[in-house]
Amino acid sequence: MNVALSLTAIILFLHLLGVEVPTVGKAQYWLDTGEPICIANFEEQSSLLDISSCCYGLQMQLRCEDWEEPILAEGKKLRVNKRCYTGEGAVEYFVNMKAYNYCKKEGYLGYKVI
């Protein structure tokens, strides 16, 4: 119990001094060595997007869910981890974890990971 309280006190003191402690999200982004993949899909037509356009599009989506099926885009079957969408009849975005964590890290998805 004392060890947990001491550790909490140290973390709070470092936070008070403004020391930046690496977060899990930022570490997860840097440890992922794959390329970011972002696919925009509308009415069975898919195309790859650059990461900045992808993050902007993801920012406007209402929800994201886990997705495990490969997506065919520009003649390639690509593995993605998330499907983000607003509803039926709208553009869907399929991203892998590298792209999703990048958008999170840059502050497009609700908070900025420092």
ROSE-4610 file (N, C-alpha, C; in Angstrom, 1 decimal, always signed):
// ROSE-4610
residu = [M/M/M/N/N/N/V/V/V/A/A/A/L/L/L/S/S/S/L/L/L/T/T/T/A/A/A/I/I/I/I/I/I/L/L/L/F/F/F/L/L/L/H/H/H/L/L/L/L/L/L/G/G/G/V/V/V/E/E/E/V/V/V/P/P/P/T/T/T/V/V/V/G/G/G/K/K/K/A/A/A/Q/Q/Q/Y/Y/Y/W/W/W/L/L/L/D/D/D/T/T/T/G/G/G/E/E/E/P/P/P/I/I/I/C/C/C/I/I/I/A/A/A/N/N/N/F/F/F/E/E/E/E/E/E/Q/Q/Q/S/S/S/S/S/S/L/L/L/L/L/L/D/D/D/I/I/I/S/S/S/S/S/S/C/C/C/C/C/C/Y/Y/Y/G/G/G/L/L/L/Q/Q/Q/M/M/M/Q/Q/Q/L/L/L/R/R/R/C/C/C/E/E/E/D/D/D/W/W/W/E/E/E/E/E/E/P/P/P/I/I/I/L/L/L/A/A/A/E/E/E/G/G/G/K/K/K/K/K/K/L/L/L/R/R/R/V/V/V/N/N/N/K/K/K/R/R/R/C/C/C/Y/Y/Y/T/T/T/G/G/G/E/E/E/G/G/G/A/A/A/V/V/V/E/E/E/Y/Y/Y/F/F/F/V/V/V/N/N/N/M/M/M/K/K/K/A/A/A/Y/Y/Y/N/N/N/Y/Y/Y/C/C/C/K/K/K/K/K/K/E/E/E/G/G/G/Y/Y/Y/L/L/L/G/G/G/Y/Y/Y/K/K/K/V/V/V/I/I/I]
num = [1/1/1/2/2/2/3/3/3/4/4/4/5/5/5/6/6/6/7/7/7/8/8/8/9/9/9/10/10/10/11/11/11/12/12/12/13/13/13/14/14/14/15/15/15/16/16/16/17/17/17/18/18/18/19/19/19/20/20/20/21/21/21/22/22/22/23/23/23/24/24/24/25/25/25/26/26/26/27/27/27/28/28/28/29/29/29/30/30/30/31/31/31/32/32/32/33/33/33/34/34/34/35/35/35/36/36/36/37/37/37/38/38/38/39/39/39/40/40/40/41/41/41/42/42/42/43/43/43/44/44/44/45/45/45/46/46/46/47/47/47/48/48/48/49/49/49/50/50/50/51/51/51/52/52/52/53/53/53/54/54/54/55/55/55/56/56/56/57/57/57/58/58/58/59/59/59/60/60/60/61/61/61/62/62/62/63/63/63/64/64/64/65/65/65/66/66/66/67/67/67/68/68/68/69/69/69/70/70/70/71/71/71/72/72/72/73/73/73/74/74/74/75/75/75/76/76/76/77/77/77/78/78/78/79/79/79/80/80/80/81/81/81/82/82/82/83/83/83/84/84/84/85/85/85/86/86/86/87/87/87/88/88/88/89/89/89/90/90/90/91/91/91/92/92/92/93/93/93/94/94/94/95/95/95/96/96/96/97/97/97/98/98/98/99/99/99/100/100/100/101/101/101/102/102/102/103/103/103/104/104/104/105/105/105/106/106/106/107/107/107/108/108/108/109/109/109/110/110/110/111/111/111/112/112/112/113/113/113/114/114/114]
x = [+0.8/+0.0/+0.9/+1.9/+2.8/+3.5/+3.9/+4.6/+3.7/+2.4/+1.5/+1.3/+1.1/+1.0/+2.2/+3.4/+4.6/+4.7/+4.4/+4.5/+3.5/+2.3/+1.3/+1.8/+2.4/+2.9/+4.0/+4.9/+6.0/+5.4/+4.5/+3.9/+3.2/+2.4/+1.7/+2.7/+3.8/+4.8/+5.5/+5.8/+6.4/+5.4/+4.1/+3.1/+3.1/+3.2/+3.2/+4.4/+5.5/+6.7/+6.6/+5.7/+5.5/+6.4/+6.9/+7.6/+6.7/+7.0/+6.2/+6.6/+5.6/+5.8/+5.3/+6.0/+5.5/+4.2/+3.3/+2.0/+2.0/+1.1/+1.0/+0.7/-0.2/-0.6/+0.6/+1.4/+2.5/+3.6/+3.8/+4.7/+4.2/+2.9/+2.3/+2.5/+2.4/+2.6/+4.0/+5.0/+6.4/+6.9/+6.3/+6.7/+6.2/+5.1/+4.5/+5.3/+6.0/+6.9/+6.2/+5.0/+4.3/+3.9/+3.5/+3.1/+1.6/+1.3/-0.1/-1.0/-2.1/-3.0/-4.4/-4.9/-6.2/-6.9/-8.1/-8.9/-10.3/-10.6/-12.0/-12.8/-14.0/-14.9/-16.3/-16.8/-18.1/-18.8/-19.9/-20.7/-19.8/-19.1/-18.2/-17.0/-16.7/-15.5/-14.5/-13.3/-12.3/-11.1/-10.5/-9.2/-8.4/-7.1/-6.1/-6.0/-5.9/-5.7/-4.4/-3.9/-2.7/-3.1/-2.2/-2.5/-3.1/-2.8/-3.4/-4.8/-5.1/-6.5/-7.3/-6.7/-7.3/-7.7/-6.8/-7.1/-8.2/-8.2/-9.3/-10.6/-10.7/-11.9/-12.3/-11.4/-11.7/-12.3/-11.8/-12.3/-13.8/-14.3/-15.7/-16.7/-16.1/-16.9/-17.5/-18.6/-19.3/-18.8/-18.4/-18.0/-17.0/-16.1/-15.2/-15.4/-15.2/-15.4/-14.2/-13.9/-12.9/-13.4/-12.4/-12.7/-11.5/-11.8/-10.8/-10.7/-11.7/-11.7/-10.8/-10.0/-9.2/-10.1/-9.6/-10.3/-9.5/-10.3/-9.6/-9.6/-8.4/-8.3/-7.2/-7.5/-6.5/-5.8/-6.6/-6.0/-5.3/-5.2/-4.5/-5.5/-5.3/-6.0/-5.2/-5.8/-5.1/-5.8/-4.9/-5.5/-5.6/-6.8/-7.1/-7.7/-7.7/-8.1/-9.4/-9.7/-10.8/-11.7/-13.0/-13.9/-14.6/-14.5/-15.1/-16.1/-17.3/-18.4/-19.3/-20.2/-21.3/-22.6/-22.8/-24.1/-24.2/-25.3/-25.5/-25.5/-24.9/-24.9/-23.8/-22.9/-21.8/-20.5/-19.5/-18.1/-17.7/-17.1/-16.5/-15.0/-14.3/-12.9/-12.4/-11.5/-10.9/-9.4/-8.9/-7.5/-6.9/-5.6/-4.8/-4.5/-3.9/-3.6/-2.5/-1.6/-0.6/-1.3/-2.2/-2.9/-3.8/-4.5/-5.4/-4.6/-3.5/-2.7/-2.1/-1.7/-1.1/-2.1/-3.4/-4.4/-4.7/-4.7/-4.9/-3.7/-2.5/-1.3/-1.3/-1.8/-1.9/-3.1/-4.0/-5.1/-6.4/-6.4/-7.6/-8.8/-8.5/-9.5/-9.7/-10.2/-10.6/-9.6/-8.4/-7.3/-6.0/-5.1/-3.7/-2.8/-2.1/-1.2/+0.2/+0.6/+1.9/+3.1]
y = [-1.2/+0.0/+1.3/+1.3/+2.4/+2.6/+1.6/+1.7/+2.4/+1.9/+2.5/+4.0/+4.4/+5.8/+6.6/+6.0/+6.7/+7.0/+5.9/+6.1/+7.1/+7.1/+8.1/+9.5/+9.7/+11.0/+11.5/+10.6/+10.9/+11.4/+10.6/+11.0/+12.3/+12.6/+13.9/+15.0/+14.8/+15.8/+16.1/+15.1/+15.3/+16.1/+15.8/+16.5/+17.9/+18.2/+19.6/+20.4/+19.7/+20.4/+20.5/+19.9/+20.0/+19.0/+17.9/+16.9/+16.1/+15.9/+15.1/+13.6/+12.8/+11.3/+10.7/+9.8/+9.2/+8.4/+8.6/+7.9/+6.6/+5.7/+4.4/+4.6/+5.6/+5.8/+6.2/+7.1/+7.6/+6.5/+5.7/+4.6/+3.6/+3.3/+2.4/+2.8/+4.1/+4.6/+4.4/+4.8/+4.7/+3.2/+2.3/+0.9/+0.2/+0.7/+0.1/+0.5/-0.5/-0.2/-0.3/-0.6/-0.7/+0.7/+0.7/+1.9/+2.2/+3.5/+3.8/+3.5/+2.9/+2.6/+3.3/+4.0/+4.6/+4.5/+3.9/+3.7/+4.4/+5.2/+5.8/+4.9/+4.5/+3.6/+4.3/+4.3/+4.9/+4.1/+3.5/+2.7/+1.7/+0.8/-0.2/+0.3/+1.5/+2.0/+2.5/+2.0/+2.3/+2.9/+3.8/+4.4/+4.7/+4.7/+5.0/+6.5/+7.0/+8.4/+8.6/+9.8/+10.2/+10.5/+10.4/+10.4/+11.7/+12.8/+14.1/+14.2/+13.8/+13.8/+12.8/+11.7/+10.6/+11.1/+11.7/+12.2/+13.2/+14.1/+15.1/+14.4/+13.4/+12.6/+11.9/+11.2/+10.5/+11.4/+12.6/+13.5/+13.8/+13.7/+14.0/+12.8/+11.6/+10.4/+10.3/+9.7/+9.6/+8.4/+7.3/+6.2/+5.4/+4.7/+3.7/+2.4/+1.3/+0.0/-0.9/-2.0/-2.9/-3.6/-3.9/-4.5/-5.4/-6.6/-7.6/-8.1/-7.8/-8.2/-7.4/-8.0/-7.2/-6.4/-5.3/-4.4/-4.3/-4.4/-4.3/-2.8/-2.2/-0.8/-0.7/-0.2/+0.0/-1.3/-2.3/-3.6/-4.4/-3.9/-4.6/-4.9/-6.1/-6.5/-6.0/-5.1/-4.5/-4.9/-5.2/-5.5/-4.2/-4.0/-2.8/-3.3/-2.3/-2.7/-1.9/-0.8/+0.0/+0.4/+0.5/+1.1/+2.3/+3.4/+4.6/+5.2/+5.6/+6.0/+6.9/+7.5/+8.3/+7.6/+6.9/+6.2/+5.6/+5.0/+4.4/+5.5/+5.1/+6.0/+7.1/+7.0/+8.0/+7.3/+8.1/+7.6/+6.9/+5.7/+5.0/+5.1/+5.1/+5.1/+3.8/+3.1/+1.9/+2.2/+2.0/+2.4/+1.2/+1.1/+0.2/+1.0/+0.3/+0.9/+2.0/+1.9/+2.9/+4.2/+4.2/+5.4/+5.9/+5.0/+5.4/+6.1/+5.5/+6.1/+7.4/+7.5/+8.8/+9.9/+9.6/+10.6/+11.0/+10.0/+10.3/+11.1/+10.7/+11.5/+12.9/+13.2/+14.5/+15.3/+14.7/+15.5/+15.5/+14.7/+14.7/+13.9/+13.0/+12.1/+12.4/+13.6/+13.9/+14.4/+14.0/+14.5/+14.4/+15.2/+15.2/+14.4/+13.5/+12.7/+13.4/+13.8/+14.6/+13.7]
z = [+0.0/+0.0/+0.0/+0.8/+0.9/-0.4/-1.1/-2.3/-3.4/-3.4/-4.4/-4.1/-2.8/-2.5/-2.8/-2.6/-2.9/-4.4/-5.2/-6.6/-7.1/-6.6/-7.0/-6.6/-5.4/-5.0/-5.9/-6.3/-7.2/-8.6/-9.1/-10.4/-10.3/-9.3/-9.1/-9.0/-8.3/-8.1/-9.4/-10.2/-11.5/-12.4/-12.3/-13.1/-12.7/-11.4/-10.9/-11.4/-11.6/-12.1/-13.7/-14.3/-15.8/-16.5/-15.9/-16.6/-17.4/-18.7/-19.5/-19.4/-19.0/-18.9/-20.2/-20.9/-22.1/-21.8/-22.8/-22.6/-23.4/-23.1/-23.7/-25.2/-25.5/-26.9/-27.8/-27.3/-28.0/-28.2/-27.2/-27.3/-28.3/-28.2/-29.2/-30.6/-30.9/-32.2/-32.7/-31.8/-32.2/-32.3/-31.6/-31.6/-32.9/-33.4/-34.6/-35.8/-36.4/-37.6/-38.9/-39.0/-40.3/-40.8/-42.1/-42.7/-42.4/-42.2/-41.9/-43.2/-43.0/-44.1/-43.8/-44.8/-44.7/-46.0/-45.9/-47.1/-46.9/-47.9/-47.9/-48.8/-48.3/-49.1/-49.2/-50.4/-50.7/-51.8/-51.5/-52.5/-53.2/-52.4/-53.0/-53.8/-53.7/-54.4/-53.3/-53.3/-52.3/-52.9/-52.1/-52.5/-51.3/-51.5/-50.4/-50.2/-49.0/-48.7/-48.0/-48.2/-47.4/-46.0/-45.1/-43.6/-43.2/-43.7/-43.2/-43.7/-44.9/-45.3/-44.5/-44.2/-43.5/-42.1/-41.4/-40.0/-40.0/-41.0/-41.1/-41.3/-42.2/-42.4/-41.2/-40.5/-39.2/-38.2/-38.1/-37.1/-37.2/-38.4/-38.6/-38.4/-38.2/-38.0/-36.6/-36.5/-35.2/-34.4/-35.0/-34.3/-35.0/-34.3/-34.9/-34.2/-34.9/-34.4/-34.9/-34.2/-34.6/-35.9/-36.8/-38.1/-38.4/-38.8/-39.1/-40.5/-41.3/-42.7/-43.6/-44.5/-45.4/-46.4/-46.8/-47.7/-49.0/-50.1/-51.4/-51.8/-52.1/-52.5/-53.5/-54.6/-55.7/-56.1/-56.2/-56.6/-55.5/-54.3/-53.2/-52.1/-51.5/-50.3/-49.1/-48.3/-47.2/-45.9/-44.9/-43.6/-42.7/-42.2/-41.4/-40.0/-39.1/-37.7/-37.3/-37.9/-37.5/-38.7/-38.5/-39.4/-38.7/-39.3/-38.8/-39.8/-39.2/-40.1/-39.4/-40.1/-39.5/-39.7/-40.7/-40.9/-42.3/-42.6/-43.9/-45.0/-46.2/-47.3/-47.2/-46.3/-46.2/-46.4/-46.5/-46.7/-45.4/-45.5/-44.4/-44.5/-43.4/-43.4/-42.7/-43.3/-42.8/-42.5/-41.3/-41.0/-40.2/-40.3/-39.4/-38.2/-37.2/-35.9/-36.0/-37.0/-37.1/-37.5/-38.5/-38.9/-37.8/-37.1/-36.0/-34.9/-34.5/-33.4/-33.8/-35.1/-35.5/-35.4/-35.8/-35.8/-34.3/-33.4/-32.0/-31.5/-31.8/-31.3/-31.8/-33.0/-33.5/-33.1/-32.3/-31.7/-32.5/-33.6/-34.4/-33.8/-32.9/-32.3/-30.9/-30.6/-29.2/-28.3/-28.3/-27.4/-28.0/-27.6/-28.1/-27.2/-27.7/-26.9/-26.9/-25.8/-25.8/-25.5]
